[in-house]
Amino acid sequence: MKQLYNMTKEDNIFFAKRKIIDNIYKSANLEGIAVTFADTVDFYNNVNNGHISVDNMLKLKGLKDAWEYVINTIDDKLTIDYIKKIHFEICKGQNVYPLGDYREHGVGITGTSWRPKLPCECDYESELEEILKNSDKQDMAINLFCWIQRSQMFQDGNKRVANLVANKEFIKNGLGIINVPVELIGQYFTYLIKYYETNDNKELKKFIIDNCIDGIGE
């Protein structure tokens, strides 16, 4: 897989900080949190424009806090406990239970009759370890992004968690930023649903590489 960007970690952190409002906006919309870019700018700058519901403000705050946590812990080892911590940061204060831990019940997926296994039926530790063995860091991080979404480890916020975890590895390795453009979310979901149903992420990964990675230089 051709690596699209080859930045220093420091440059990638700086780039991520400059793009943080855009990152929050795109990640929120991927999860179905309907906020505009202008509303996201106002939220980030502590301006109450009256357009954002309390529930959505809490979700945006969770994303902001999670991004800050990722940037401050960029060199920390990626473990299941780290992934759970990201979930805690993203969903705190939002009546999500269990918070920072695996879901206890089944979940339905919009657009398909496919259902993910319960976490108690999975070995996420081994699955994560296998993904991290990949020496192609870009491919590894995209696999993380796909895997966390399909695993549905948590009762809510799985796409947001997947985005933050994948971006931790992107930034750490100078690969840029991964985010699904809001105008392409519909197309993205077509490939995501197919991946859910087949467990084959080749087409989804090609879409991500072609449309969802941003950075500086090559």
C-alpha positions as CSV (number, residue, x, y, z in Angstrom):
1,M,0.0,0.0,0.0
2,K,1.4,3.4,-1.0
3,Q,2.0,5.6,2.0
4,L,0.4,8.9,1.2
5,Y,2.2,11.1,3.6
6,N,5.6,10.9,5.4
7,M,5.5,13.7,8.1
8,T,7.6,13.9,11.2
9,K,5.6,13.2,14.4
10,E,6.0,16.8,15.5
11,D,4.7,18.1,12.2
12,N,1.8,15.7,12.2
13,I,0.8,16.8,15.8
14,F,0.9,20.4,14.7
15,F,-1.2,19.6,11.6
16,A,-3.7,17.7,13.8
17,K,-4.0,20.7,16.1
18,R,-4.6,23.1,13.2
19,K,-7.3,20.7,11.8
20,I,-8.9,19.8,15.2
21,I,-12.2,21.7,14.5
22,D,-12.5,20.0,11.1
23,N,-11.7,16.6,12.7
24,I,-14.3,17.1,15.4
25,Y,-16.9,18.1,12.8
26,K,-16.3,15.2,10.5
27,S,-16.1,12.6,13.3
28,A,-19.3,13.9,14.8
29,N,-21.2,13.7,11.5
30,L,-19.8,10.2,10.8
31,E,-21.5,9.1,14.0
32,G,-24.8,10.8,13.0
33,I,-24.4,13.8,15.2
34,A,-25.9,16.5,13.0
35,V,-23.9,19.6,13.6
36,T,-22.7,22.1,11.0
37,F,-19.1,23.2,10.6
38,A,-20.1,26.8,11.7
39,D,-21.7,25.3,14.9
40,T,-18.6,23.3,15.6
41,V,-16.4,26.4,15.3
42,D,-18.7,28.3,17.7
43,F,-18.7,25.4,20.2
44,Y,-14.9,25.1,20.1
45,N,-14.6,28.8,20.7
46,N,-17.1,28.7,23.6
47,V,-19.7,30.6,21.8
48,N,-23.3,29.6,22.6
49,N,-25.2,30.3,19.4
50,G,-28.3,28.4,20.5
51,H,-28.2,26.1,17.5
52,I,-26.7,23.1,19.3
53,S,-28.7,20.8,21.6
54,V,-27.3,20.1,25.1
55,D,-26.9,16.4,24.0
56,N,-24.9,17.4,21.0
57,M,-22.8,19.8,23.0
58,L,-21.8,17.0,25.3
59,K,-20.9,14.8,22.4
60,L,-18.7,17.6,20.9
61,K,-17.1,18.1,24.2
62,G,-16.3,14.4,24.4
63,L,-14.7,14.6,21.0
64,K,-12.7,17.7,22.0
65,D,-11.5,16.1,25.2
66,A,-10.6,12.8,23.5
67,W,-8.6,14.6,20.8
68,E,-6.6,16.4,23.5
69,Y,-6.1,13.1,25.3
70,V,-4.8,11.4,22.2
71,I,-2.4,14.2,21.4
72,N,-1.1,14.3,25.0
73,T,-0.6,10.5,25.0
74,I,0.5,10.0,21.4
75,D,3.5,7.7,22.4
76,D,1.5,5.6,24.8
77,K,1.3,1.9,23.8
78,L,-2.0,1.1,22.1
79,T,-3.9,-1.5,24.3
80,I,-7.5,-2.5,24.9
81,D,-7.4,-0.4,28.1
82,Y,-6.3,2.6,26.0
83,I,-9.2,2.1,23.6
84,K,-11.5,1.9,26.6
85,K,-10.1,5.1,27.9
86,I,-10.9,6.8,24.6
87,H,-14.4,5.6,24.9
88,F,-14.6,7.0,28.4
89,E,-13.4,10.4,27.2
90,I,-15.7,10.5,24.2
91,C,-18.9,9.4,26.0
92,K,-18.6,10.8,29.5
93,G,-21.6,12.7,30.7
94,Q,-23.8,11.3,28.0
95,N,-25.8,8.6,29.8
96,V,-23.9,5.9,28.0
97,Y,-23.5,2.6,29.9
98,P,-21.2,0.9,30.4
99,L,-18.9,3.9,30.1
100,G,-15.3,3.0,29.2
101,D,-16.1,-0.7,29.0
102,Y,-17.6,-3.3,26.7
103,R,-21.3,-3.4,25.9
104,E,-23.3,-6.1,27.7
105,H,-26.1,-6.4,25.1
106,G,-26.6,-7.0,21.4
107,V,-26.8,-4.1,19.0
108,G,-28.6,-3.5,15.7
109,I,-26.8,-1.9,12.7
110,T,-28.8,0.5,10.5
111,G,-28.9,-0.7,6.9
112,T,-28.2,-4.4,7.5
113,S,-29.6,-7.4,9.3
114,W,-26.0,-8.4,10.3
115,R,-25.3,-8.4,14.0
116,P,-21.9,-8.3,15.7
117,K,-20.9,-10.8,18.3
118,L,-21.2,-9.9,22.0
119,P,-17.8,-8.8,23.4
120,C,-17.9,-11.8,25.8
121,E,-17.7,-14.0,22.7
122,C,-14.6,-12.2,21.3
123,D,-10.9,-12.1,22.1
124,Y,-10.2,-8.4,21.3
125,E,-6.8,-8.6,23.0
126,S,-5.6,-11.2,20.4
127,E,-7.3,-9.4,17.5
128,L,-5.6,-6.1,18.4
129,E,-2.2,-7.8,18.8
130,E,-2.6,-9.4,15.4
131,I,-3.5,-6.0,13.8
132,L,-0.5,-4.3,15.4
133,K,2.0,-6.8,14.0
134,N,1.5,-5.3,10.5
135,S,4.8,-3.5,9.6
136,D,2.9,-1.3,7.1
137,K,1.8,1.4,9.6
138,Q,-0.7,3.1,7.2
139,D,-2.3,-0.3,6.5
140,M,-2.3,-1.2,10.2
141,A,-4.0,2.1,11.2
142,I,-6.7,1.7,8.5
143,N,-7.3,-1.8,9.7
144,L,-7.7,-0.5,13.2
145,F,-10.2,2.0,12.0
146,C,-12.2,-0.7,10.2
147,W,-11.9,-3.3,12.9
148,I,-13.2,-1.2,15.8
149,Q,-16.2,-0.1,13.8
150,R,-17.1,-3.7,12.9
151,S,-16.4,-5.1,16.4
152,Q,-18.9,-2.7,18.0
153,M,-17.2,-3.1,21.3
154,F,-19.2,-0.4,23.0
155,Q,-22.9,0.4,23.4
156,D,-22.4,3.7,21.7
157,G,-19.7,5.8,20.1
158,N,-17.8,3.1,18.2
159,K,-17.2,5.2,15.1
160,R,-15.8,8.0,17.2
161,V,-13.6,5.6,19.1
162,A,-12.4,4.1,15.8
163,N,-11.5,7.5,14.4
164,L,-9.6,8.6,17.5
165,V,-7.7,5.4,17.9
166,A,-6.7,5.2,14.2
167,N,-5.6,8.9,14.3
168,K,-3.4,8.2,17.3
169,E,-1.5,5.7,15.1
170,F,-1.6,8.0,12.0
171,I,-0.1,10.9,13.9
172,K,2.4,8.8,15.8
173,N,3.8,7.5,12.5
174,G,3.6,10.8,10.6
175,L,0.9,9.5,8.2
176,G,-1.5,12.5,8.3
177,I,-5.1,12.4,9.5
178,I,-7.9,10.0,8.7
179,N,-11.4,11.4,8.5
180,V,-14.4,10.7,6.3
181,P,-15.6,13.9,4.4
182,V,-19.1,14.7,5.4
183,E,-20.3,14.9,1.8
184,L,-19.0,11.3,1.2
185,I,-20.6,9.7,4.3
186,G,-23.3,8.1,2.3
187,Q,-20.8,6.4,0.0
188,Y,-18.7,5.4,2.9
189,F,-21.6,3.7,4.6
190,T,-22.2,1.6,1.4
191,Y,-18.7,0.2,1.7
192,L,-18.9,-0.1,5.5
193,I,-22.1,-2.1,5.4
194,K,-20.5,-4.5,2.8
195,Y,-17.5,-4.9,5.1
196,Y,-19.8,-5.6,8.1
197,E,-21.6,-8.3,6.2
198,T,-18.5,-10.0,4.6
199,N,-15.6,-9.2,6.9
200,D,-13.7,-8.2,3.7
201,N,-12.4,-4.7,4.0
202,K,-10.5,-4.4,0.7
203,E,-13.1,-2.1,-1.0
204,L,-13.6,0.0,2.2
205,K,-9.8,0.4,2.6
206,K,-9.5,1.6,-1.1
207,F,-12.3,4.1,-0.5
208,I,-10.5,5.4,2.6
209,I,-7.1,5.7,0.9
210,D,-8.7,7.5,-2.1
211,N,-10.9,9.9,-0.1
212,C,-10.3,10.0,3.7
213,I,-6.6,10.8,4.4
214,D,-5.2,14.3,4.6
215,G,-1.7,15.6,5.3
216,I,1.2,17.8,4.2
217,G,3.8,16.7,1.7
218,E,4.3,13.2,0.2
